Amino acid sequence: VDVNRDALGDISQTKTTFATAAEGVAEVLFTMGSIMLSANIDQDAVIYLRLALYLRPDFPTAALTLGDAYGQLQQYEKANQSYALIRPSSNLYINAQVNIAINYERLSKYNEALAVLDSVIHQRPQSYESLVIKADILRGRNQLEEAVVAYTQAIKRIGILEDQHWSIFFARGATYE
C-alpha cells in the first residue's frame, strides 16, 4: 500500500509498539480523528477521538484534539471538559489551560477566563502569549488600563523583539486611543 507520508508527518517518531491492543487501537482511532479534523469533518473527528479516549483515558494528545474538534463545532463547554482531562504533568497542560480560558471568553465567562490565564501566567513566567490573550480580553471588555499593563508585561517578557511582535505593540497602542 502506497501511503502519503506528507499527510502522516514524520512517522519515524511514531510509537510502533504498544503495551496492549487497546492502546494500539486508540492510536489508530486518534489518527483517524486527527485526519477527520484536518479535513473539517468535525463531527466524525469527535466520534473517533471519543473512542480513542474510551480505550485509553490517559491520552493527552487525543484529549487536546477532541477539545479542538468541539471548539470547531462551537461546543465550548464540551471542549473545556476535554481539555480538563489533561493532567498538569503533561507537556500539553498549559496549551489546554489557555484553550479553556479562550473558550470561557467565548462563553462570556470573563472572570473564569482571566482566572485561568492568571494561573497560566504564574506557572509560565517566561512566556508572554498568555499575557497577550489576557490583555485582548481586557481590551474587549473596555478595561483599558489593565489591558495596557498586561500588554506591557508581555512585551517585557519577549526578550528579543522581532517583526512578528508588531501586533502586540499595535494592540497596546490602540488601547491608548
Helices and strands as residue ranges (DSSP letters): H 5-8, G 11-13, H 21-38, H 42-55, H 60-72, H 76-83, H 93-106, H 110-123, H 129-140, H 144-158, G 163-165, H 166-176
